[in-house]
Amino acid sequence: LKPLNVQFFFSFNGIGDMSIVHQRARREAVLLPDGSFLKSFSTSAPTEKLPAHNLALSLLCVLKQNPHFGAVQTSLPSPPRSALSSVTTTIPIPAPATAMGWRELLQGIAELLPGNLLDGVAKLFWPDKAVDLLIHLLSRAWSEISQARGVESELADLKGTRVRICHLLRDVEARRHVTEEHVLGWLRELRDLALDAEDLQAVYDARLEDSRKRKRAWHPPQSHLLFRRRVAKEVAEIKKAYDRIYEDRRRQRLGSREAPRRPPAVKAPPTGAIVPDELRVRGRSDDRDRIVELLVQGGAAAPGNWLPVVPIYGLPGLGKTTLARWVFDHGRVRDHFKRRRIWVCVTMGFDVVRIAQEIVQSLTGRPYHLSNLTTLQLRVRELLAGDPFLLVLDNVGAGDGLLYWEDLRAFLPVGDGRSRVLITTRSEVVARRMGTVPRERLSGLSPELCFSLLEQRACPAGGLHQNLQGIGLQIAERCQGSPLAAISLGGLLYGETDEAEWRSVLEETSAFPQTENDVLPILNRAYELLPPHLRRCFAFCAIFQDGHQFDKEALVKMWMAQGFIDPMGRRRLETMGGKYFDELLWMSFFQPSTRTQQHHDHLKYEVPSLLHDLLQSISKHECLRVVGDVATWAHVVPDRVRHLAVSRGNQESPFAGFHEHKRLRTFVLQGESRKGIEKLPSDLFPKLSCLRLLDLSNSGVKVLPDSIGQLILLQYLSLYNSSIQRLPASVTNLFKLQTLELGECYELLELPERTSNLTSLRHLGLHLDPSRVLSNSMSMPPGIGKLTLLQTLSRFAVGTRRGCGISEIKDLKLRGELCISKLENVVRLMEAQDANLKDKTGIDTLTLQWSDSDRPDAQVDVIEYLEPPSQIKHLRVDHYNGTTVPSWLGNLPFSQLVSLGLSCKRWESLPPLGQMPVLKELCIEEMHNLTSMDHMFPGSGRTLNRFPSLEKLVLSNLPSLERWSVLEGEMPRLSKLHLLRCPRLLELPCDPSEVVIEV
């Protein structure tokens, strides 16, 4: 035996009221190789009775190498009065507070003692009253320890079980359209087993990976052992449950009576997967013309002094919102209402305060958070006074809509009768009660029109084979006049020329009775025909509330965190996820948001309202949204829910009870206000070991508990637009974290010092809107360059410490947006050159930002080495104090540049910018020495070609500007001109449709 010295301190807490005799004595024994004792002796000593919970015992076991046999020497000194941790040779084991704690302690001891020693030690040293209990516990623990030590092989077997579960699921789902409740329950249980097995394996692997990356022992022996024991127990339970379910399947012969159904393979859609407007509104021209006439002419006059309301109503899925949007963007409507057209989605509830805030935001272009009704009413009426306005209330429900419409109407001035309200609703009652003109009931499309939509989506280039047209017409007849259903099924058949596949879809859509005017079953079948990877991606969207706008890139990152994206060779997961998204968009499972707001060219998307209804049905056992009082809901949330979203409303603590749901993979806190919650309960995270996605966006959270570092599977953490100030150091323990979203966090002071430990990090979002703040004091931690997987780094603040310089981004393959701030800290030109910006072709948005500096000459040299990639789309130069224009700004073609912002205080003239072919937005600001812009800006080439695409021009804080002239043919598309604080400019050389002047 090798020498081993171990000392334990422990107590008999949890044994009840039994008293133990503690003998102050010394005993020695010699252990023979067979485990028996050769001799023993004792020295009598006074005994002392103490209650079990106060009695402290110590056991010292020393195994020494002996040429003949192993010698065991034991001693029982008096109970130590001092704290156990004061003994330097101690392996600390907390004094157990419960019987379970005592059991865990003995298991830790048993791991270090040979099995044949246990009985002898117990009988030799402890009173008879404790021997039986001790031996029982140690023997049972030893059995479980043996099982735990074999957990690796058990997990290997579990992988095979998981594969069999997945095969069984695919087998049953492919062979029949399941409607029987007992079979649906059986399938849910099987899916739960597969997810439980996946979680168990993931947690175990993550603990091992955590140990490897920390380069230290896993945990103290007793914790390591207990975890392995728990894993072994859960493995056994999963395998037992699978055996039972498999036997049920065998008895019922599920999946054995029908040939497998193979869904059509979805082919990659062409570039630009968005359904074109002309396809969405096909067959609706007459409806559009009637509504436009009601809006711009006097035919919609309301009785008395009421504001005219034009209603569109009809069954779900017929295209009410699409038609309303077509009307909203119609040329005659634009001309009539000018800039006073407002679109508000009421899907999320008829909240008068929210609707009023959106009206203010739409008209001012800035967020508005005041919620006082009197103040809101005054502000809305002030903004809407005068010229006519159009307010669209989309998807008004029959409940709150009728209840609060009168309250909202008090906010809206009637004016001279030219203003209008346009509503869309499923309810004829709402249309009748709110409308002031004859209701526009939207009917379904004819089968022929539905087929034309289906054909256009399935075969965009035309030329659909004759034998497929008849089948397609039959499929179209099943669409109940719904353009959404026709486009979805057509997208599913995109590029498919095999007649058998078309017949398969026809059979699937005809396999069940259909209720008249109910299109939901056909959409359900379209969903079931999707490949498994698209089904799980779409089903996940059930956590979003109806009408929620989401960003494509953000949703793909969420899918990645859940493991929904299957790797394919060396292709980026983000690329594969984008392909999944485009396929769902092609089939109209997603659509561009009707309220889409653009940040550059990043669109927002949403799930069509009818498909959101479908999502709630198909995902109800895995995805759950909790609305209202959390305390009321927490106890009824099924314990097998995996994805949970909580709409916090005005609640101060929306987390009550949810930390008990240990299977959660997703926790999303939904809401718009940053008020209320400032910190999270410290006990929220330790039990949520399976959590992969945590979204606390738009919250008032200022600090996170240290326990967040225990979320070892967490891959997506968003605190977007929150009040977070600092992240705990424990965040750097999240070795699996792929996305850390901290955009619009204006109170954030710093990132954790060891952020470079997050070696799986792919996206670090630190975007700050320049319209809200020019810069903040946040500094970067050292070693960002070690994050070799990083693709998104939206903000990099150059520091002066080692490892914080601009050269850290040298080897990073960055994409998307990058703002480099505090450029005054670049003191060595070689560092600017090492940044190698011009070769970072994945960057499409770049901001170069200085703070105030008294070294303008140094800035001139630095900016020359910060040449952006030639295909950049959005470029800003902020607070540059050099007097010289960088050569690259005038020499490069920038053929893809869409927007350009220049804030250069010392410039006296502008570079030649007129030849940029797609430049749509130009902002010139803070140029205190600029006096003239004659003939717009200098540039080579023909005058007629200057600024051919420019639509918006902003001239801001140009105190010396006196002259500005434009030659004929320049800026032919300019429509918006904003002049802010240009006091000496007295004459405008052009007359765009929109002019904003602020002195």
N, C-alpha and C positions, 0 to 999 in steps of 0.2 A: 504494500500500500504506500502511495506517495504521501509525504507529510502534508497535512492540512490543518490549519488552525482557524477555528470558527467560534465565535462567542455570540450567544443569543440572550436577550432579555425579553421576558414576556410575562403575562399575568393571566390568571384564571377568570377573567371577566366573562360574564355570560353564563356561568354554570348555575346560577340561581343563589339560593340561600345556604347551600351546603358549605360547611366549614372544613377547612383542610388543615391537617397537622403539619406544621413545618418543622422539620428536625434539623437543628444545627449540628451537623455531623459530617464526617468525611468518610467516604467509602471508596474502595478501590477494587477493581476486578480485572481479571485477565481473560481476554476473549480468545477462545480456540478457533481454529480455522472453520469448524463446522457451525460456529455461532453460539456454542454453549459457554458458560462461565466456569473457569477452572477453580477459582476461589473467590471468596468475598469476605469482608470483615467490616465491622462498624465500630465507631466510638460513640458510646451513649452520650446524650446531651439533653438538657431540659427541652421540653416541647412547648410550643406556643400556639394557641388557637387564634386564628384571625379569619374574618370573613373572606370569602373567596375573592370578592371584588377589590379587596385591599392587599391581598397577598401577592407579593412579587417573588418569583423564583428565578434563579439563573442556572443555566446548564452550560457547562464548558466541555466540549468534546474535542479531544486531541488524538488524532490518529498518527501514530509514529511508525516509521519503518523499523521492522524487527527481523533478524535473520531466521527466526523460528516461527513466529506468529505475530499477529497484530495485537498490540497492547492498547487497551482503552483505559484512560484515566478520567474519572469524573469527579466533580466536586459541587457541593451545594453551599455556597457561602451565605451569609445573612443577606436578606433583601436589601438592595442598595436604596438609600434614601434620596440620593441625587437623581437628577434627570438621566434617563437611559443614554441620551446622546453624549453624556460627558465621558463615557468610557471609549477611549480612542480605538480599541480593537473591535468595537461593536459593529455588526451589520444591522442597521436600525430596522426594527419591525415595530410598528405602532402597537400600543396596548389595545387589544380588541375591545370594542365597546358592546358587541353583541355576540350571540352564539355563532353567527356566520363569520364575524371577525375572528373569533377563536379558531374556527375551522380553517380559515384562510391562513392563519399564522402557522398552524400545524402542518399545512401543506407545504409552506415554505421551508420548515425544518425538515420535513420528510424528503424533500428533494436532495438534501445533502447527507442523509443517513442511509446506510445500506439496509435493505429490508429486513435481514435476519438479526439486526441489532435492536429493532424497535421494541420487541417484546421484553427482552432482557433489561433494557434501560428503564422501561416503565415500571416493571416489577421491582427493580432494585431501589429506585429512588423515590417513588411517589406512593402516597398512602393508598390503601386498598380501595377506599371509596372512589378514588379517581381513576384507578387502573382500568376498569371496564370501559368507562367512557372514553378514556384516552386511546386505548387500543382500538376501539371501534372507529374512532375518528381517524386515527393514523392509518389503519388498514384500508378504510374506504378511500382516504386521500391517496394512499399509495397506488391503489387500483386506478384512480382517475389520473394520477401523474403518469402512469405507464401509458394510458390512452393518449394523454396530451403530448407525450414525447413522440408519438407516431402521427402527429397531426399533418405533417407534410404529405405522407402517403394517403391520408384520408382526403386531403384537399385535391390531390391528383385524381383520386377516384371521383370526387365531386365534379371535377371538370367534365369527366365522361358522362356523369349523370345529367349535367347541365346541357350537354350536347344532345342527349336523348330527349330531354324535355323540349328543347327547341324544335327538334325534328318532329316530335309528337304534336306540338302546337301547329306547325306548318301543315302537317298531314291532315289534321282535323279541319283547319280553316280552309284548306284548299279543296276539300272534298264535298263540302255541303254549306249551304247558307243556314247558319245556325240560328234558330229561333226558340228552341225549347229552353225553358228557364233553367232546368237542372243541368243541361249541357253548357249553357252560358256560365253558370256557377262553377262547373267543373273546369272550364277553360280559364276563368279568372283565377281559380286556385292554382292552376298549373302555371299561369303567368307569374303569379306571386312567388311561387317556388323558384322559378328561373331568376327572378330579380333578387330574391333572398340569397340564392347561391352566388350570384354575381357580386352582390354587396359584400358577402362574407369573404370571398376570395380577394376582392379589391382592398378591404380593410387590412387583411393579413399581409398582402403584398406591400401595401403602403407602409406598414410598420417596419417591415424588413428594409424597404428602401430608405425610410427615415433613419434607421440605424446605420445603414451603409454610408449615407451622405454625411451624417454627423461624425462618422469614424470613431464610434465608441460602442460600448456594450449597449444592448437593446434597452433594458430597464433593469432595476434591481431584480434578483432571481425570483422572489416571490411574485412580483407583478408580471414578469415574463411568463412564469408558469401558469398563473391564474388566467391570463389571456389565452394561452394555448389550450388550457382546459375548456374555456368557454367556446373557443372555436371548434374543438373536437366535439363538444356536446351539440352545437348547432349543426355541424356537418351530419351527425347521426340523425338528428331530428328531420333535416331536409331529405335525407335518403329514405328514411322511414315513410315520410309523407309521400314521396314520389312513388315508392313501391305500392302504397295504398291506392293512389290515384291511377297508377298504371293498371292495377288489378281491376278497378272500377271500369276503366276503359275497355279492358279485355272482356269483362262480363257483358257490357253493353254493346260491344263490337262497334264502338264509335270509329268512324273514318274508314270502315272496311267495305262499305256497300256501294260506293260510287267512285268513278274514276276521278283522279285529281283534276282540279281546275287550274289551268295556268293563265294568270292574268297577262294581258298584252304587255310586252316590254315597252316601257316609255322611252322614246328616243329623245335625244337632246334637242331642245327647241332651237330655232334659228336665233340669231342675234336680235335683241329687242323683243323679249318675251311678253311685253305688255300688250294686252288686247287693244287694238286701235279703236278710237272712239267711233269711227264709222261702222265698225262691226257691232259694237255694243248697242248702238242706237238704230240699227237697221229696222225699218218698218215703223219708225216712230216720228217721221217728219210731220205728219198731220197733227199729232199730239203736241209736238214742239211749237208749231206755228200758232195753234190756238192759245197756248199758254203765254207765248211771247206777246201776242196781241193783248191779252188781259193785263199784262204787266206794264206795257208802254203806252196803251191807249186808255180811254176813259171808261172802258166797259166793265171795269172792276170796282166801280164806285160803291162804297159801303153805305148802309143806312145811317142816318144821324151823323154823329161826329166820330164814327169808328174808322179805324185804319183798315183798308181793304186787305182781305186775306184770301189767297188763291190756294185751294187744297188739291193735292194729287194723292189718290188713295188706290189701293189694289192689293191683291194677294202677294205674299212674299215671293221673291225671286223673279218678278216680272220686269224689274229695271226702273223702279220709281226714282231712286237716287241718281242713277245714270242719266235719266231724262232730265231731272232737275238740274244736274250739273251742265248738261248740254244747253239748257235754257240760260243758265247763269252766265255761261261764257259766250252766248250769242252776241253778234255784233250790235244789233239794235239795243239789246239790254245794256251792253257796255256803254254805248253812246248816251243812253238815257240816264243811267245812274252814275256814270263816271267812276270815281274812286270810292263811291259809297255803297259798294256791294259787300254784304257780310254773310258768311256761311257758318252756321253753328250746328254741330251734330248733337242731337238730343238723345241719342241712343243710351248714353250713360246715365240718363235720368233728367227729368225736367227741373233742374236746379236753377232758380231764378238768379241767384248770386253768380253762379258759374257762367250762365248765358250772358249776363250783363258784363262780366269781366271779359269774356271773349269778344263781345261787341267793341268794348274799349280797345282791347288789344288789336283787333282787326283794323280799326280806324287810325290808331296811332302808331302801329308797328312795334309797340313795346309791351312787355308783360305788365299786367295790372293786378295787384293782389289785395287791394282794399276790399273789405267785405261788408262795410256798413251800408245798409240799404238806402238810407237817405242820401249819403254821399254818392253812392253808385248811381242812383236815379238822376241826381243833378248832373253828374258827369256824362251819362248816356244821352240825356236830353240836350245837353250843351253840344255834344258832338254831332247829333243827328238833326239839329235845328237847321233850317234854311233849305238847301237843295234836297231833292228827293233821294230816298235811299231804298235799297232792296235788302230785306232780311230773309234768309232761307233758314228754316228750322227743319232739319232732316231727321226723319224717323221718329216722329212724335208718338209716344205710347198712349194707350187708352186710360191709364191710371193717373200718374202725376201730370200729364199734359193737360187734361181737362181741369185738374184741381188747381194748378198754378198759372194757367194761361192769363187769367184776369190780372194777377199780380204783375206779370211781365208786361201786359199791355199798358199798364200805368207808366212804364218806363219810356214808351215809344210815342213821340209827338206825331200828331196827325198831319200837321202842316197844311199845305194847300191841296191835299188829296192826290198828289202824284206819287207818294211813297207806297210801297207794297210789302206784304209779307207772303212768302211762298212756303207751304208746308208739305211734307211727304209723310204718309202714315199708312199703316195696314188697316186701320179701323175706319169704317164708314161713319161710326158715331163721332169720332174725333173730327173727321172732315165736315160733318154736318154742323157740329157745335161750334167749331172754330172758323169755318169758312163763311165768307160773306158773298160769294158768287156761286153759281152752279158748280158742283163738284166734278173734277176731272177723274173719272174712274178708268184706270188703266187695265185693259184686257190683255189676255195672253196672245202670243203670236200664233199665226197659222202654222200647221205642220210644214208647209212649204218654206216659210221663212225660217223656222227652226232648223230645217235641213240645210238651208243656205248658210246658216251660221256654223253648223256642224261641219259642213263640207269645207268651208273657208278655213276652219281651224285644223282640220285633219289633212287638208291638201292645199296649203296657201297658194301654191303656184298654179292651181287649177288642174283640170284634166283628170278628175277622179274617174277610175275605170267604171264602165257601164254596169258591170255585175255588182259593184259595191254601192251604186247609187240607190238601187231598190232596197238593199239592206239598211242603208243610211236613212232612207225615208221612214222605214219602220221604226228605227231607233228614235227618230225625231218625233214621231207620233207619241212616244212614251214620255216626252219632255213636258207635257202639260202646258205648252205655250211659254215655257220659261227660257229666256235667252241664256240665263246662267247655266241651266242644265245642258242645253245644247252645246254651249261653248266648252263646258267641262268634259263632256263625252267626246266632242270633236278633238280636244287637246289630248285626251287619252289615246286616241287613234292616230295621232300625228305620224305621218310617214309610213303608216301601216298599209301594205298592199295585199296582204294574205286574206283571202275571203274567209277562211276559217276563223281568223281572229275577229273579224267584223261580226260573224255569226255568233261567236262566243259572247261578245258584248251584248248583242241582241237577246240572246238567251238569258243572260244574267239580268238584264233590265225587264224581262218578261216573266221572271221566275216567281213572281208573287202578285197577288191582287193589288190594284192601285185605286186609291180613293180619288174621286174627281176633285180637281183643283188643289191637290196635295202633291207638291213636287219634292218634298223631303225624302220619300223613299227612293226616288231615282237618284238623288244626290248621294244618298247613303250607299247605293250600289256603285256609283262612280268612285266613292271613297274606298269601298272594299276591293275594287279592281286595281287600286294603286299598288305598286310594289311595296313590300314591307318597310323598306327604309323611308319611303315617302309617307306612308301611313303614320309611322311613329313620329316623324318630324311635324306633320300637320296636327296630329292629336295633341302634341305638347302645347299647341297654341290655345288650348282651352283655358290656360291660366290667365289669358288676357280678357279683359272685359269687352263687351260688345262696343265697337267703335274705337277701340284702342289703336293708336298709330304706332307702328314700330319701324325700326331701321333694318334694312336687309343685313348689313354687316353685324349688327348687334344680335340679331336672331340667329345667324349662323354660328356666332361664338357661343350662344346658349346651347345650340345643338351639339357643338363640339364638347362642351362641358359634360353633357349627358352621354357621350359616347355614341350618338346617333349616326355619325358620319363614318362610313366604311373607308379605310385607307385604300388607295389604289396607286401602287407603284411609288414613284417619287413625287406625285402631284400633291400640292399643298392641301391640307384639310380644308382650309378656307376656300380654295378653288372648288373642291368637291361639294362643299356646303352651298356655295353660290350656284352650282349646277342644280342641286336639289331645289333650291329656292326658285330658280328660273322655270323648272319643270312644273312646280305647283302654280306659279304665276301664269304660265302658258295655259294651264287648264282652269284658270280663274278661281282656284282655291285661295289665292291672294289677289288683291287688286290695288292700284294706286289709291291713296287716301283722297277722298273728295275734298278734304281740307288741307291737302298737301302743302306743307311749307318747305321751301327749299333753302338748304344751307349749301351754297354753291349748287352742285348738281346732284345732291343726295336726296332722293325722293323718300317719302314716307309711304308705308303700305298699311293695309288693314285686311281683316277677314270679312268677306261679305256677310251682312247681318244674318241671312238665312243659313249660311254655312256655319255661322257661330252657334245657331240653334242646334245644328247637327253635332257640333263639337261637344256641347254639353251632354248630349246623349251618349256618344261613343266613348267619352273619356271620364265619365262620372265616377268610376271606381279607382282611377289613378290620379286624376287632376281635380282639384277642388278650389273654388273661389269662395271666400268667406266675406260676406257683406253685412255690416251692421255691428251689433254688440258682440265682440269676440267672446266674452264670458259666457254668453248664451250658446255659442256654437262649439266651443272647444271640446266639451264633453261628448258631442255627438259626431265629431269628425272621425270617420273610419280609421282604424289604426293601420290599415294597409295603403292609405293614400301616400303617393310618392311625390306629388308636386302640389304645393299649396301656395295660394296667393291670398293675401289679406288686404282688403280695402279698409284702411284705418279710419277714414272719416275724421271725426273730432276726438277719437279715443286717445287717451294718454298712454295706455299700455295695451297694444294689440297682440302681445305675445303670450298672454295667460294660457297656460295649459298645453301649449304646442310643443314644448320641449319633451313631452312624453311620447311624441310620435317619432319613434326612433328610426322608422323606415324612410323618413323624408329625404328626398334627393334635391328638392327645390323649395326655397322659401323666398317669396317675393312680397315686399311691402308696397302696396299700391296707394297712390294719392298724389295730389298736386302741391299741397302746401308744405313748406319747410318748417312749419311751427309744430309745437307739441313735443314729440319724443326727442330727448337729448341724449339719452344713454340706454343701452340694452341691458337686461338682467344678466348677471354673470353666470347664472345656471342655465342659460338658454342653449349654449353650444355643446357642453361636454357630452350630452347624451345623443346628439345628432351626428353620430360618427359617419353616416352615409351621405351627408349633405355634400352636393357637388356644385350647387348654384345658390348664391345668396345675393339678393338684389334689394338694397335699401335706398334706391334712388329717390330724389325729391323729398327726403326726410330731414328732420332737424337734428339728426344724430351728430353729436360733437365728438364723442369718444366711443371706442369699441372696447369690450372687456378683453383682458389678456387671454381668456379661455378660447378666443377665436382661433388661436394657434393649435387647438386640438381637433380642428376640422381637417383631418389628414387627407380627405378625398376632395376637398374644395378646389374647384378649377375655375370658377367665375365669381368674382366679387365686385359688385358695383355700388358705389356711393355717389353716383352722378348727381350733381346739383344738390348736394347735402351740405350740412354745416360742419362737416368733419374738420378738425384742426390738426390732429396727429393720429397716426396709426400706431398701435402698440407694437413693440419689438417682436412679439410672438408671431406677427403676420409673416415674418421671414422664415418661419418653420413650415409654411405651406408649400412644400416642394412640388406639389402637383398643380399649383396655380398657373393658369394659362392667361387669364384676362383680369386685369386690375383697372377698373374704370373709375377715374377721379375727375372727369371733366366737369367744368363749371363749379368746382369746389373752391370758392374764392377765399375761404378762411383757412385753407390748408397751408401750413407753415413749412412742412418738411416731410420727406419720406424717411422711413426707418434707415438707420445707418447701414444695416446689412442687407439692403434690398438686393444686392448682387447675389445673395444666396438663392433667389427665386429662379433657378436655372431652367424651369419649364415655362417661364413667362414669355408669351408671344405678343401680348397687347397691353401697353401701359398708356391709358388715356388720361391726358392732363390738359385737355383743351380748355382755353379760356376765351370767351367771346370778346374780341377787341372793342366792340361797341359798348361794353359794360365796364371794362377796366383795361388800362394800357399795359400794366404789368403787376406782378405781385412779388412778394419777398421770398417766395419759395426757393430753396436751394436743392441741388441734386446730391444724392449720396455718392460716395466714391465707387468706382468699379462697374458702372452701367455697361461698359463695353464687354463685360464677362457674360452678359445675357445674350448669348449668341443666337438664340431662337427669336429674339425680339424683332417684330415686324412693324409694330405701331408704337411710336414714341412721339405723341403729339406735341410735347413741350420738353425742351432741354434748356435748363438754366445753367450757363457756364459758371463754374466756380473757380476759386483760387487755390483750393487744396489739391493735393496730389490725388490723381484718379478722378478729378472732377472737370477736367478741361474738355474743350471741344473735340479733341482727338479721340475721345471715348467712343464717338459714333462712327469711327473710321471703318470698322469691319461689320457694322450692323446693316443688314439688308432691309432697310426701312421702306415702308409703303404709306400711301395716304398723306396725312397732314403732319407737318413738322414746323414748330415754332422754336427758333433758337433765340433765347433772350440773354440779357446781360453780356452782350458781345464786347462791352468795354473791358471785360476781364481777359480777353484774348490779347496777350502781350507778345507772343512769339508768332511770327508769320508762318513758321513751319507747322504750328498747330492748326491754323486755318487751312493750310494746304492739305494736311493729313485728313481733315474732315471729309474731303473728297466728295463734295456735294454734287458736282456736275455729273458724276457717274451713278448717282442714286436714282436710277430711272423709275423706280416705283413710287417716288414722291410726286404727288400732283398738286399739293398745296404747301407753300413755303413762306414763312415769315422770318425776316431778319430784323432783330429788335435790339436796340441799344437803350441804355438808360442815360441820363444826363452825364456828360463827361467833359473834362477840360483838356482832352487830348485829341482834338479833331484830326490832326495830321496822321496819327496812328490809325484812325478809323479808315482813312483813305486807302492805306496799304492793306488793311485787313479785308475790306469789302471786295477788293480785286480777286482774292483767293476764295471768295464765297460764291462763285458763279453757280447758279442753279442749273439743273438739267434742262436741256433745250426744249423738252416736251412738257414743261411745267404748265399747269392750267390756272393756278391762282398764286399770285405773288404779292407780298407786301414788304416794304422797307420802312421801318418805324424808327423815328428819333435818331436818324443818321445825322451826325454833326459835321461830316466832312464837306469840303467845298467843291470837290470834284465828283462828277458823275462816273460810276464804274464803267469801264469800256464795254463790258458784256451787255449792259442794258441797251446800248445803242446799236451794237454790232450783231447780236444774235437775232434770228428771225422770230423766235417765240411763236411759231405757227399755230400752237394750240392754246395760247394764253387767253383766258376768258375774262379774268378780272385782275386789275393792277391797282395797288395803293402805294403812294409815295408820300412819306412824311420826312422831309429833309430840310431842316431849318435854314441852312446856309446857302442853298442853291439860289442862283440868280437867274437861271434859265432852265428849260426843260430839255430832256433828250428827245431824239426823233422817235416818236411812238406811233405815228399815224399809219405805218405799214403793217401793223399786227392784224391779220385778216379776220380773226374771230373774237377780238376784244369787245366785250359787251358792257363792261363796267369799269370806269376809271375814277379814282379818288385822288385828288391833289390837296394836301393839307399841310399846315404848319410851315409854309415856306415864306418866311418873313421878308426876304429880300426880292421876291419875285414881283416885278412891276408890270410886265407886259406879256400877253399871249397873242400877239398879232398873228393873223392867219393860222389860228389854232396853235399847233406846235410845229417846229421845224421838222422837215423830213424830206427825203428824196422821193422821186417818182412823181407821177401825175397827181394833181390836186384832187381830181375826182375820186381817187382811190384811197384817200386818207380816211381812216376810221370807218370803214365800210359797214361794220357791224355794231358800232357803239350805240347802246340804248340808254345808258344812265351815266351822267357825269356829276360828280360831287366836287365842289370847290369850297374848301373850309379853312377858315382862319388864315386868310391871305391879306394881311393888313396893308400891304403896299401895292396890291394889284389895282391898276388904273385902266389899262387898255386890254380889250379882248376883241379880236375881229375874226370872222369866219368867212372863207371864200365859198363861192357857190359850189355845191357838190360835196362839201365836207360834211361828215356826220349825217348821212341821209336817213338814218334810222333812229336818231336821238329822240327819245320821248320823255325822259325825266331829267330835270336839271335842278340840283340843290345848291343854293348859294348860302353859305353860313359864315357870318362875320367877315365879309369882304366890303368894308365901309367905303372904299374909294372907287369901287366899280359902279358906275352910274348908268351904264347902258348895256343891254344884252344884244348880242349879234344874231341870235336865233330865237325861234318861238316854238319850243317843244310843248307837247300837250299838258305836261305836268311840270310846274315850277314851284319850288319851295324856297322862300327867301327868309333868312333869319339874320337880323342885325346883331 
